[in-house]
Amino acid sequence: MPGDEFHAADGFPPTLRFSFSKIMDLRYGENPHQKAAMYTNGSGVGVANAHQVQGKELSYNNIVDLQRRGT
């Protein structure tokens, strides 16, 4: 948007907007009674864009483990 340009000398912008698209609902969140979902920013990079070959639906903990292995 015009006028929303960021200039480091001016400090942090007053508003920061992100746009993500939901890829899938996860089997559960950090705990089995919690709901969770996975989102992507559309870059095509990262765990959110991997292809699951087999096994149960993923949970939040599975995603965290995958991210740790990638670092």
Sequence and secondary structure as in RCSB ss.txt:
>XXXX:A:sequence
MPGDEFHAADGFPPTLRFSFSKIMDLRYGENPHQKAAMYTNGSGVGVANAHQVQGKELSYNNIVDLQRRGT
>XXXX:A:secstr
 TT    GGG S S      EEEEEES  SSTTS EEEEE SSS SGGG    SSS   HHHHHHHHHHT 
